[in-house]
Amino acid sequence: MKALVYHGPGKKAWEEKPKPIIKEATDAVVKIIKTTICGTDLHIMKGDLPAVTDGRIIGHEGVGIIEEAGSAVTNFKKGDHVIISCITSCGKCEYCKKGMYSHCEKGGWILGNLIDGTQAEYVLIPYADNSLYPIPAGADEEALVMLSDILPTGFECGVLNGKVSPGDTIAIIGSGPIGIAALLTSQFYSPAVIIVIDQDDNRLNIAKTFGATHIINSAKENALEKVMSITNNKGVDTAIEAVGLVETFELCETLVAAGGHLANIGVHGKSVTLHMETLWSRNITITTRLVDTVTTPMLYKNVQSGKLDPKKLITHHFKLDEIVKAYDAFGNAAKEKALKVILTA
C-alpha cells in the first residue's frame, strides 16, 4: 500500500509500505476513505515530537471501511463504515475506567505517533471496539472526519477545561481548526463575548462568521491593549491557547482576569515562562490536557442533528496520493487560505 512516511524533521515521502495485518484478536484493519492533516502533524514534521521516529506513517484522523476484524471484535464487522478516533483505548485499564482514554495504559494517542497512522491506504486499529465509531448509512463522511480529533479536542481541552459559562468573556488565541472547534463548541454555553486572536485575516474573518464577537489581528494591533479595552481592563474569564507557541501561551497569561482560567490546547515544542510573579495572587487556574474523546458520542449527535456543522471547516480537497501537495497547502495556510483539508482515497 501507499502511505505518507515521516523521515525526520522536514522530511516526508509518499511511498510503498506493507499493508497492515491483524496482530491481536481485538484489532481491525480499516481501509481509509477520507483523512486529513492536523496541526499536530505539522509539529511532528518540525521535529517537536521526538517520540515519532523515522519510518512512521503519520496521521490520526479519518473515516473508513472495516477490511478485516479480529476474532474478539464484537461491535464491528467487515464492510462497516467507521469513524477512527485519534485516541486508542482498551476500555479496561485504570485510566480508561476514569474516562481518561488519552492515558490508556495500552493505547492513548498512539496513531501516527507510536504506531503507524491514518495517512495511508490502510491502517491497523488496536482495541477496535473502543476506538472506532459506527457511521450510519447516508451520513456525511467528510463532516464526520472532524469528529476524529478537532471537535473533541477543542471542546474538551479548551471549553470544558476552561470552564466556559453563560455570560462569560472568553479569548481564543489561534483561529486554526482547533481554535475554530473551540469557538463552535464554546457556544453550547452561551458566553457573552468571544474574542478570537490570530495573525491571519482570512482565518479571523472565518471566525467572525462562526460566532466570534470580536477579532484581533495581533500582527497589526496590540492584542493585550485591545482585549483590555473590550473587557474594561479586567481581562477574560477564559483564555484558550490553541497554537502551541511561547508567544501565544504568554499572551494568555496576560489576558486572564482574576479568578479566570487558562486552558492550554496547543502542542508545545519549547519551554514557556510561567510568570508566577504576576499570577501567584490572581486565583487563576491553568489546565493542560490531551483529548480523551469521551465527548465524541455527544458531539456526534449534535453533528447529526445539524446543531454543529463541522463541514464548514473544510476549505480544500485533494486525492490521497496528492498528500504532499496537501501538506504544502495546509502548512502555508495564510497564503492558501486553508483551514481543514480533506484527502479522499
ZIUR-V648846 format. One record per residue. RES is the residue in three letters. OMEGA is omega as a letter, one per 40 degrees, with the letter a starting at -180 (none if undefined). D_LAST is the distance of its C-alpha to the last C-alpha in Angstrom with 1 decimal. Layout:
res->(RES:RES)
omega->(OMEGA:OMEGA)
d_last->(D_LAST:D_LAST)
This chain:
res->(MET:LYS:ALA:LEU:VAL:TYR:HIS:GLY:PRO:GLY:LYS:LYS:ALA:TRP:GLU:GLU:LYS:PRO:LYS:PRO:ILE:ILE:LYS:GLU:ALA:THR:ASP:ALA:VAL:VAL:LYS:ILE:ILE:LYS:THR:THR:ILE:CYS:GLY:THR:ASP:LEU:HIS:ILE:MET:LYS:GLY:ASP:LEU:PRO:ALA:VAL:THR:ASP:GLY:ARG:ILE:ILE:GLY:HIS:GLU:GLY:VAL:GLY:ILE:ILE:GLU:GLU:ALA:GLY:SER:ALA:VAL:THR:ASN:PHE:LYS:LYS:GLY:ASP:HIS:VAL:ILE:ILE:SER:CYS:ILE:THR:SER:CYS:GLY:LYS:CYS:GLU:TYR:CYS:LYS:LYS:GLY:MET:TYR:SER:HIS:CYS:GLU:LYS:GLY:GLY:TRP:ILE:LEU:GLY:ASN:LEU:ILE:ASP:GLY:THR:GLN:ALA:GLU:TYR:VAL:LEU:ILE:PRO:TYR:ALA:ASP:ASN:SER:LEU:TYR:PRO:ILE:PRO:ALA:GLY:ALA:ASP:GLU:GLU:ALA:LEU:VAL:MET:LEU:SER:ASP:ILE:LEU:PRO:THR:GLY:PHE:GLU:CYS:GLY:VAL:LEU:ASN:GLY:LYS:VAL:SER:PRO:GLY:ASP:THR:ILE:ALA:ILE:ILE:GLY:SER:GLY:PRO:ILE:GLY:ILE:ALA:ALA:LEU:LEU:THR:SER:GLN:PHE:TYR:SER:PRO:ALA:VAL:ILE:ILE:VAL:ILE:ASP:GLN:ASP:ASP:ASN:ARG:LEU:ASN:ILE:ALA:LYS:THR:PHE:GLY:ALA:THR:HIS:ILE:ILE:ASN:SER:ALA:LYS:GLU:ASN:ALA:LEU:GLU:LYS:VAL:MET:SER:ILE:THR:ASN:ASN:LYS:GLY:VAL:ASP:THR:ALA:ILE:GLU:ALA:VAL:GLY:LEU:VAL:GLU:THR:PHE:GLU:LEU:CYS:GLU:THR:LEU:VAL:ALA:ALA:GLY:GLY:HIS:LEU:ALA:ASN:ILE:GLY:VAL:HIS:GLY:LYS:SER:VAL:THR:LEU:HIS:MET:GLU:THR:LEU:TRP:SER:ARG:ASN:ILE:THR:ILE:THR:THR:ARG:LEU:VAL:ASP:THR:VAL:THR:THR:PRO:MET:LEU:TYR:LYS:ASN:VAL:GLN:SER:GLY:LYS:LEU:ASP:PRO:LYS:LYS:LEU:ILE:THR:HIS:HIS:PHE:LYS:LEU:ASP:GLU:ILE:VAL:LYS:ALA:TYR:ASP:ALA:PHE:GLY:ASN:ALA:ALA:LYS:GLU:LYS:ALA:LEU:LYS:VAL:ILE:LEU:THR:ALA)
omega->(i:a:i:a:i:i:a:a:i:a:i:a:i:a:a:i:i:i:a:i:i:i:i:a:a:a:i:i:a:i:a:i:i:i:a:i:a:i:i:i:i:i:i:a:i:a:a:a:a:i:i:a:i:i:a:i:a:i:a:a:i:i:a:a:i:i:a:i:i:a:a:i:a:a:a:i:i:i:i:i:a:i:i:i:i:a:i:a:i:i:a:a:a:a:i:i:i:a:i:a:a:a:i:a:a:a:a:i:i:a:a:a:i:i:a:a:a:i:a:i:i:i:i:i:i:i:a:a:a:a:i:i:a:i:i:i:i:a:i:a:i:i:a:i:a:i:i:a:a:a:i:i:i:a:a:a:a:a:a:i:a:i:i:a:i:i:a:i:a:i:i:a:a:a:i:a:a:i:i:i:i:i:a:a:i:a:i:a:i:i:a:a:i:a:i:a:i:i:a:a:a:i:i:i:i:i:i:i:a:i:i:i:i:i:a:i:a:i:a:i:a:a:a:a:a:i:a:i:i:a:a:i:i:a:a:i:i:i:a:a:a:a:a:i:i:a:a:i:a:i:i:i:a:a:a:i:i:a:a:a:i:a:i:i:a:i:a:i:a:i:i:i:i:a:a:i:i:a:a:a:a:i:a:i:i:a:i:a:i:a:i:a:i:a:a:i:i:i:i:i:a:i:a:a:a:i:i:i:a:i:i:i:a:a:a:i:i:i:a:a:i:a:i:i:i:i:i:i:a:i:i:a:a:a:a:a:a:i:i:a:i:i:a:a:none)
d_last->(11.8:10.6:11.2:12.8:16.5:19.5:22.7:25.2:26.0:24.4:22.6:18.9:16.8:13.4:14.8:15.1:16.0:17.2:15.1:16.7:19.4:21.6:24.5:26.2:26.9:25.4:21.9:18.7:15.6:12.4:9.0:6.7:5.2:6.2:8.4:11.1:14.0:17.5:20.9:21.6:19.1:21.2:24.2:22.9:22.3:25.9:27.3:28.4:27.3:29.0:27.9:24.4:25.2:24.2:21.4:19.6:15.9:15.7:14.3:15.6:13.7:10.9:10.6:9.6:11.6:14.5:14.4:18.0:20.6:23.8:27.1:28.1:25.1:26.7:24.7:21.5:20.8:18.3:16.1:16.7:14.2:14.9:15.1:15.2:18.4:18.9:22.2:22.9:26.1:28.3:30.3:33.6:34.7:37.2:34.7:32.4:35.6:36.3:32.9:32.1:28.8:28.1:30.9:30.2:32.1:29.4:26.3:26.1:23.6:22.5:18.7:17.9:21.7:23.6:20.9:17.4:14.8:11.4:9.9:8.8:7.0:10.1:12.8:16.4:18.0:21.8:24.0:21.3:23.9:24.6:21.3:19.0:19.6:19.2:17.5:19.7:18.9:18.4:17.6:15.6:12.6:12.2:15.8:15.6:13.5:16.8:18.6:17.1:19.4:20.8:22.7:24.4:25.1:26.7:28.6:29.8:30.5:31.7:33.1:34.4:35.6:37.1:39.0:38.3:40.9:42.2:44.0:42.7:42.1:38.9:37.3:33.6:33.3:29.9:27.9:24.4:21.9:24.1:27.2:26.0:25.0:28.6:29.9:28.3:29.3:32.8:33.7:33.9:37.2:38.6:39.5:42.0:40.7:37.2:37.4:34.2:34.8:32.5:33.0:30.2:31.7:28.5:27.3:30.9:30.9:27.8:29.6:32.5:30.7:29.3:32.8:34.3:38.0:38.5:36.4:37.7:36.6:38.1:38.0:40.4:42.6:44.0:41.7:44.4:47.0:44.9:43.9:47.6:48.7:46.3:47.5:51.2:51.0:49.9:46.3:43.4:43.3:39.8:38.0:34.3:33.1:29.4:29.2:30.5:33.1:36.8:37.8:35.8:37.1:40.6:40.4:39.6:42.7:44.8:43.4:44.0:47.1:49.6:48.3:44.7:41.4:39.2:35.8:33.6:29.8:29.1:28.2:31.4:31.6:35.2:38.3:39.6:43.2:44.3:47.2:49.4:52.5:51.3:49.2:51.6:53.7:51.2:49.9:46.3:43.6:40.7:37.7:34.7:31.9:28.6:26.7:27.5:25.2:28.2:27.8:24.2:25.6:28.0:25.4:23.1:26.2:26.8:23.3:23.7:27.2:26.2:28.4:25.5:22.9:20.4:18.1:20.8:19.7:16.5:17.5:14.6:11.1:9.0:6.0:4.9:7.6:9.8:10.4:14.0:14.7:13.3:15.8:18.5:18.1:18.1:20.9:22.9:22.7:26.1:25.7:22.3:23.1:20.0:19.9:16.6:13.2:9.9:6.7:3.8:0.0)
